[in-house]
């Protein structure tokens, strides 16, 4: 009897020790998980947003990436007035610099952003072209080029980042300057640390109350053709009613010499500027316009070539002169709308110093989507 009681006591004690052992095993791992979760919760983040999405990254990226170079100081971070997020670290002694710039783009896909860049800069140079890739599980386009010398290198990604029912394009640009060692091994790990710790969320669009009393003022210009007919074009005076600029960009518009409409997109703080002009053109096709201008021209760089933005087809000639701070895109687009069938001339100028040109497509699309064209016979 006593033996049975003793056996029972040992069994109970054994079960108790077993339970204690099991319970002691789990809390340690849970504590570690809790610490990681708490650390992420306490992590300060920087964010930027446009009208459809909000992007955030850690303010301090050092837990996820540290430059392999000796003498490089602590990484600094900031959100610029134009809405882009910047990381930067440097070696004060030899002026070596490693930086990253992250932007939300208004382009509909990474492919379209890449195609636009390739048509402008990589058409005759395979090394400059953006090429499709998979970047940390995301569809993307990338290129790596030397900026002037092998000591200055840029790795640039256009990334498709799905957010709920929309696709956002994120630009991640890594720059290495004054690299005497000519070692680019830090570029890709830097970019990967950014994309792995990036978060995007959709911004709910607020419904704006309609102002019934307020009337929209339009710009209207016309062009006379041999006194037979005139083509009239109309565009909103306030371009921001059809296009959302990046943070810090001021948009202004005007009619120039009663012949064309011009808009300016300028961020004085970031020293960026674009100019877009719209002019009435003949009722010929873009190919016919190109054929006329290209006749007798032997310089390949001065020829008008096929060009497309979204669903709009046309031709484009890039003017890039060494004495000018701007590069100019001279475009003619086919338009068949409201009884008008012909071409619209769109000229875009941008500062050469601006590395990213993705918003140019959004500006051109806004113009072509909203321009009103009317052809009238002269009395």
C-alpha positions in Angstrom: 0.0 0.0 0.0 2.8 2.4 1.1 4.7 1.3 -2.0 1.8 2.2 -4.3 1.6 5.7 -2.6 5.3 6.2 -3.0 5.1 5.2 -6.7 2.2 7.6 -7.2 4.2 10.4 -5.5 7.2 9.8 -7.9 4.9 9.8 -10.9 3.3 13.1 -9.8 6.7 14.6 -9.1 8.1 13.4 -12.5 5.1 14.9 -14.3 5.6 18.2 -12.4 9.3 18.4 -13.3 8.4 17.6 -16.9 5.9 20.4 -17.1 8.4 22.8 -15.5 11.0 21.8 -18.0 8.6 22.4 -20.9 7.4 25.7 -19.5 11.0 26.9 -18.9 11.9 26.1 -22.5 9.4 28.4 -24.2 9.6 31.7 -22.2 13.2 32.2 -23.3 12.4 32.1 -27.0 9.3 34.2 -26.4 11.4 36.8 -24.5 13.7 37.0 -27.5 10.8 37.4 -29.9 9.3 40.1 -27.6 12.6 42.0 -27.6 12.8 42.0 -31.4 9.2 43.1 -31.6 9.8 45.8 -29.1 12.9 47.0 -30.9 10.9 47.3 -34.1 8.1 49.0 -32.3 10.5 51.6 -30.9 12.3 52.1 -34.3 12.0 55.6 -35.6 10.9 55.8 -39.2 10.9 58.4 -41.9 8.1 58.7 -44.4 7.1 60.4 -47.6 3.9 60.1 -49.6 2.1 61.2 -52.7 -1.6 61.2 -53.4 -1.9 57.4 -53.6 0.7 55.8 -51.2 2.9 56.4 -48.2 6.4 55.0 -48.0 8.4 54.6 -44.8 12.0 53.4 -44.0 14.0 53.3 -40.7 15.6 56.5 -39.7 18.6 54.6 -38.6 19.6 52.0 -41.2 22.8 50.9 -39.4 21.3 47.7 -37.8 20.7 46.5 -41.3 23.6 47.9 -43.3 27.1 49.2 -42.5 29.7 50.3 -45.1 32.6 48.0 -45.4 35.0 50.9 -45.9 37.3 52.0 -43.1 37.0 55.6 -41.8 33.4 56.0 -42.9 31.4 58.0 -40.3 27.9 57.4 -39.0 25.1 57.3 -41.6 22.9 60.4 -41.7 19.3 60.4 -43.0 16.8 63.1 -44.0 13.6 63.7 -46.0 14.2 66.4 -48.6 11.8 69.1 -49.6 11.0 67.3 -52.8 9.8 64.3 -50.9 12.7 62.0 -51.5 14.4 60.2 -48.6 18.2 60.3 -48.4 20.8 58.2 -46.6 24.5 59.4 -46.6 27.8 58.4 -45.0 31.2 59.7 -45.8 34.9 59.6 -45.0 36.0 63.2 -44.2 39.6 62.4 -44.8 39.5 61.1 -48.4 36.1 62.6 -49.4 34.6 59.1 -50.2 30.8 59.2 -50.1 28.1 56.6 -50.2 24.5 57.8 -50.5 21.0 56.5 -51.3 17.9 58.4 -52.5 14.5 56.8 -52.4 11.5 58.2 -54.3 7.8 57.4 -54.9 7.1 57.8 -58.6 3.9 58.6 -60.5 4.7 56.2 -63.3 2.3 53.2 -63.7 5.1 50.6 -63.9 8.8 50.1 -63.5 8.9 49.0 -67.2 7.5 52.3 -68.4 10.0 54.3 -66.3 12.8 52.2 -67.7 11.6 52.5 -71.3 11.4 56.3 -71.0 15.0 56.4 -69.7 16.2 54.0 -72.3 14.6 56.0 -75.1 16.3 59.1 -74.0 19.8 57.9 -72.9 20.3 54.2 -73.7 19.1 54.0 -77.3 22.6 53.8 -78.7 24.5 52.5 -75.7 23.7 49.0 -74.4 25.6 49.6 -71.2 23.4 52.5 -70.2 20.1 50.6 -70.6 17.9 49.6 -67.8 17.2 45.8 -67.9 14.6 43.7 -66.2 15.5 41.8 -63.0 14.0 40.4 -59.8 15.1 42.4 -56.8 14.3 40.8 -53.4 11.2 39.2 -54.8 10.0 42.3 -56.6 9.8 42.9 -60.4 12.3 45.6 -61.2 14.5 47.3 -63.8 18.1 48.3 -63.0 21.4 49.6 -64.4 24.8 50.4 -63.0 26.9 53.1 -64.7 30.0 55.2 -64.1 29.2 58.9 -63.8 32.1 60.5 -65.7 34.8 58.4 -64.1 35.1 54.9 -62.5 35.5 56.6 -59.2 31.8 57.7 -59.3 29.3 54.9 -59.7 25.5 54.7 -59.6 23.3 51.6 -59.1 19.6 52.5 -59.8 16.5 50.4 -59.5 12.9 51.0 -60.6 10.8 48.7 -58.5 7.2 47.6 -58.9 5.7 47.5 -55.4 2.1 46.3 -55.2 0.0 48.0 -52.5 -3.5 46.6 -52.2 -5.2 47.2 -55.6 -2.5 49.6 -57.0 1.1 49.3 -58.2 3.6 51.9 -57.0 6.9 52.5 -58.6 9.8 53.1 -56.2 13.1 54.6 -57.3 16.1 53.4 -55.3 19.3 55.1 -56.4 22.7 54.3 -54.7 25.6 56.5 -55.5 29.3 56.1 -54.7 31.6 59.1 -55.1 35.4 59.6 -55.0 36.0 55.9 -54.8 39.7 55.5 -55.0 39.5 51.8 -54.3 37.1 51.2 -57.3 35.1 48.7 -55.2 31.4 48.6 -55.8 30.6 45.7 -53.4 28.6 48.0 -51.0 26.1 49.2 -53.5 23.8 46.2 -53.8 23.8 45.3 -50.0 22.9 48.9 -49.4 19.9 48.8 -51.8 18.8 45.4 -50.4 18.8 46.8 -46.8 16.5 49.6 -48.0 14.0 47.4 -49.8 13.8 44.8 -47.0 13.0 47.4 -44.4 10.7 49.5 -46.6 6.9 49.7 -45.9 4.3 51.0 -48.3 0.6 51.6 -47.5 -2.2 53.0 -49.6 -3.4 56.5 -48.9 -7.2 56.9 -48.7 -8.2 59.7 -51.0 -10.2 62.3 -49.3 -13.2 63.6 -51.1 -13.0 67.3 -51.7 -16.0 69.5 -51.5 -17.0 71.0 -54.8 -16.8 74.7 -55.0 -19.8 75.6 -57.1 -19.0 79.3 -57.3 -15.4 78.8 -58.4 -14.9 78.8 -62.2 -11.9 77.2 -63.8 -9.9 79.5 -66.0 -8.3 78.0 -69.1 -5.4 79.0 -71.3 -6.5 79.2 -75.0 -4.1 79.7 -77.9 -4.6 79.3 -81.7 -2.5 78.9 -84.8 -3.4 80.0 -88.3 -2.5 77.9 -91.3 -2.3 79.7 -94.6 -5.4 81.7 -93.6 -7.5 78.6 -94.5 -8.1 77.3 -90.9 -6.9 77.7 -87.4 -6.2 75.1 -84.7 -7.2 76.1 -81.2 -5.9 74.4 -78.1 -7.2 74.7 -74.5 -5.4 73.7 -71.3 -6.2 74.4 -67.6 -4.5 77.4 -66.2 -3.9 75.5 -63.0 -2.0 72.4 -64.0 -2.3 70.9 -60.5 -6.0 70.2 -61.3 -4.8 67.4 -63.6 -1.4 66.5 -62.1 -0.1 66.1 -58.6 3.5 67.5 -58.2 6.1 66.1 -55.8 6.4 67.8 -52.4 8.1 71.2 -52.7 7.5 71.6 -56.4 5.8 74.8 -57.5 3.8 74.7 -60.7 3.1 77.9 -62.7 1.6 78.4 -66.2 1.5 81.2 -68.8 0.7 81.9 -72.5 3.9 82.9 -74.4 3.7 85.3 -77.4 0.0 84.3 -77.9 1.2 81.1 -79.6 1.9 78.4 -77.1 1.2 77.4 -73.4 4.1 76.9 -71.1 4.2 75.3 -67.6 7.1 75.4 -65.1 7.8 72.8 -62.4 10.4 74.1 -60.0 11.7 73.1 -56.6 14.1 76.0 -55.6 15.2 74.2 -52.5 16.3 71.1 -54.3 17.4 73.0 -57.4 15.3 71.1 -59.8 13.3 72.5 -62.7 11.3 71.3 -65.7 9.5 73.2 -68.4 6.7 71.9 -70.6 5.2 73.7 -73.6 2.2 72.8 -75.7 1.6 74.2 -79.2 -1.0 73.7 -81.9 0.4 71.7 -84.8 -0.7 70.8 -88.4 -3.2 68.1 -89.1 -0.5 65.8 -90.3 0.6 62.6 -88.7 3.6 62.4 -86.4 5.4 60.3 -89.0 4.8 62.9 -91.7 6.1 65.6 -89.5 9.3 63.5 -88.8 9.7 62.9 -92.5 9.6 66.6 -93.3 12.1 67.5 -90.5 14.4 64.6 -91.2 14.8 65.2 -94.9 18.4 65.9 -95.8 19.6 65.5 -92.1 22.7 63.3 -91.9 23.4 63.6 -88.2 21.8 60.6 -86.5 21.4 62.5 -83.2 19.3 65.2 -84.8 16.7 62.9 -86.3 13.1 62.6 -85.1 12.5 59.0 -84.0 9.4 56.9 -83.1 8.4 57.6 -79.5 5.5 56.4 -77.2 4.2 57.6 -73.9 1.4 55.4 -72.5 -1.1 54.9 -75.4 0.1 57.9 -77.3 2.4 57.4 -80.3 4.5 60.0 -81.9 8.1 61.1 -82.6 10.8 62.7 -80.5 14.1 64.4 -81.0 16.5 65.0 -78.1 18.6 68.2 -78.1 21.5 68.0 -75.7 24.1 70.7 -76.2 27.3 71.0 -74.1 26.8 74.8 -73.7 23.2 74.4 -72.3 22.2 73.4 -68.7 19.0 71.8 -70.1 18.3 68.8 -72.3 15.2 69.3 -74.5 12.7 66.7 -75.8 10.9 67.9 -78.9 7.9 65.7 -79.4 4.9 65.4 -81.8 2.0 63.2 -80.8 -0.8 61.8 -82.9 -4.2 62.9 -81.6 -7.6 61.9 -82.8 -10.2 63.5 -80.6 -13.5 65.5 -80.9 -13.3 65.9 -84.6 -9.6 66.8 -84.7 -7.1 64.4 -86.3 -3.5 65.6 -86.4 -0.6 66.2 -84.1 0.1 68.2 -80.9 3.6 69.5 -80.3 4.9 69.0 -76.7 8.4 70.3 -75.7 9.9 69.4 -72.3 13.1 70.8 -70.9 14.9 69.6 -67.8 18.1 70.4 -66.0 20.8 67.9 -66.9 21.8 67.6 -63.2 18.5 65.9 -62.4 19.3 62.1 -62.4 15.7 60.9 -62.2 13.4 61.8 -65.1 10.4 59.5 -64.3 7.9 62.3 -63.6 8.3 63.6 -67.2 6.1 60.7 -68.4 3.4 61.8 -65.9 3.5 65.4 -67.1 3.3 64.5 -70.7 0.4 62.0 -70.1 -1.5 64.7 -68.1 -1.1 67.1 -71.1 -2.2 64.6 -73.7 -5.1 63.3 -71.6 -6.5 66.8 -71.0 -5.6 69.0 -74.0 -8.7 70.2 -75.9 -8.2 70.7 -79.7 -10.5 72.4 -82.1 -10.1 73.1 -85.8 -11.9 76.0 -87.4 -12.2 77.2 -91.0 -11.1 80.8 -91.4 -14.0 83.1 -92.5 
